[in-house]
Amino acid sequence: MILRFVAHSHRVVSIARKYGWLPGARYTNLRDLRKFETIGFIDIDWKNYSFTRHLQAVKAVKPLMTVARDVTDPKDLRRTLDQAFELLQHSRFVVIVPKHQSFAGKLDRIIPQQFILGYSVPTRYGGTMIPPQAFNRPVHILGGRPEVQRRMAELMPVLSVDCNRFTLDASFGDFFDGEIFRRHPVGGYQRCIRDSIRNINGLWKGYHGGCHAAHG
């Protein structure tokens, strides 16, 4: 089973932990992580990124994984890698998210093996434009619908995912049934959260993807 992270309220994270998910949060909001001993994932505020605040948060909670700033411009790669090496001193895994199309075909050459590759599922808000087949070593999938994340895993070796989409649908009484989002037959926010998580887990049952590569 892959690593699964959710960055949301304490209530959602508490439910998710019962099904093997690990707590996550943006570096701007650590308050919902205070009651958890093991922190899975520290995400970033990519619109208003502050490396200083990010590093402070990672030092404070020592997460299993964090993600460096997206690389949308080739000239920013060196700076991002320098920052990622600093983050790696306080996090077991650090994710580099290459987004510029010129990176395709040379990811192994330009991104050191110490780092996990990040793939941002394309949505209306943006995403990775590099073909998924170019990601040939352990990958963390950021965002997107759960069934789309699972389809990506047939094209690249996935180590981990973070997924919050089901929390939005739960607020409208919908849940992920293993294939699509639809109205929950009984309803209730927590029931929608719980059943979505169960069905997302079912998608990944038996999948090993990037796990062996990450430890090999």
Backbone hydrogen bonds, N-H to C=O, Kabsch-Sander energy under -0.5 kcal/mol:
donor,donor_aa,acceptor,acceptor_aa,energy
3,L,159,L,-2.3
5,F,161,V,-2.3
6,V,22,L,-1.6
8,H,6,V,-0.7
8,H,24,G,-0.6
13,V,9,S,-2.6
14,S,10,H,-2.3
15,I,11,R,-1.7
16,A,12,V,-2.7
17,R,13,V,-2.4
18,K,14,S,-0.8
18,K,15,I,-0.8
19,Y,16,A,-1.7
20,G,17,R,-1.6
21,W,16,A,-2.0
22,L,4,R,-2.8
24,G,6,V,-1.7
25,A,41,F,-1.7
27,Y,43,D,-1.8
29,N,26,R,-2.0
33,L,30,L,-1.9
34,R,31,R,-1.1
36,F,33,L,-1.9
39,I,37,E,-0.5
40,G,23,P,-2.0
40,G,38,T,-0.5
41,F,23,P,-1.8
42,I,65,M,-1.9
43,D,25,A,-2.6
43,D,41,F,-0.6
46,W,44,I,-1.0
49,Y,46,W,-0.5
54,H,50,S,-2.3
55,L,51,F,-3.0
56,Q,52,T,-2.1
57,A,53,R,-2.2
58,V,54,H,-2.3
59,K,55,L,-2.5
60,A,56,Q,-1.8
61,V,57,A,-2.0
62,K,58,V,-2.2
64,L,39,I,-2.0
65,M,40,G,-1.8
66,T,93,F,-1.7
67,V,42,I,-1.3
68,A,95,V,-3.0
71,V,97,V,-2.9
72,T,70,D,-0.9
76,D,73,D,-2.4
77,L,74,P,-1.5
80,T,76,D,-2.3
81,L,77,L,-2.6
82,D,78,R,-2.3
83,Q,79,R,-2.3
84,A,80,T,-2.5
85,F,81,L,-2.2
86,E,82,D,-1.3
87,L,83,Q,-2.3
88,L,84,A,-2.2
89,Q,86,E,-1.2
90,H,87,L,-2.1
91,S,87,L,-0.6
92,R,63,P,-1.1
93,F,64,L,-2.2
95,V,66,T,-2.5
96,I,116,I,-2.8
99,K,71,V,-2.7
100,H,71,V,-1.1
103,F,100,H,-2.1
104,A,101,Q,-1.5
106,K,103,F,-2.0
110,I,106,K,-2.0
111,I,107,L,-2.1
115,F,112,P,-1.8
116,I,94,V,-2.3
117,L,138,P,-2.0
118,G,96,I,-2.9
119,Y,140,H,-2.7
120,S,118,G,-0.5
121,V,119,Y,-0.7
121,V,142,L,-1.9
123,T,126,G,-3.2
126,G,123,T,-1.6
128,T,120,S,-3.1
129,M,99,K,-0.8
134,A,131,P,-2.1
135,F,132,P,-1.8
136,N,134,A,-1.1
139,V,157,P,-2.0
140,H,117,L,-2.9
141,I,139,V,-0.5
141,I,160,S,-2.5
142,L,119,Y,-2.6
142,L,140,H,-0.5
143,G,141,I,-0.6
143,G,162,D,-1.1
149,Q,145,R,-2.4
150,R,146,P,-2.0
151,R,147,E,-1.7
152,M,148,V,-2.1
153,A,149,Q,-1.1
154,E,151,R,-1.7
155,L,152,M,-1.8
156,M,152,M,-0.9
158,V,156,M,-0.9
159,L,139,V,-2.9
160,S,139,V,-1.5
161,V,3,L,-2.0
162,D,141,I,-2.0
163,C,5,F,-2.0
167,T,164,N,-1.9
168,L,164,N,-0.9
168,L,165,R,-0.8
169,D,165,R,-1.5
170,A,166,F,-1.9
171,S,167,T,-1.1
172,F,169,D,-1.7
173,G,170,A,-1.6
174,D,169,D,-2.4
175,F,182,R,-2.6
177,D,175,F,-0.6
177,D,180,I,-2.8
179,E,180,I,-0.5
182,R,175,F,-2.3
184,H,173,G,-2.6
192,C,188,G,-2.5
193,I,189,Y,-2.4
194,R,190,Q,-2.8
195,D,191,R,-2.6
196,S,192,C,-2.2
197,I,193,I,-2.4
198,R,194,R,-2.3
199,N,195,D,-2.1
200,I,196,S,-2.5
201,N,197,I,-2.6
202,G,198,R,-1.7
203,L,199,N,-1.3
204,W,200,I,-1.1
204,W,201,N,-0.6
205,K,201,N,-0.7
205,K,202,G,-0.6
207,Y,204,W,-2.3
210,G,158,V,-1.9
211,C,208,H,-3.1
214,A,210,G,-2.1
215,H,211,C,-1.2
216,G,212,H,-1.3
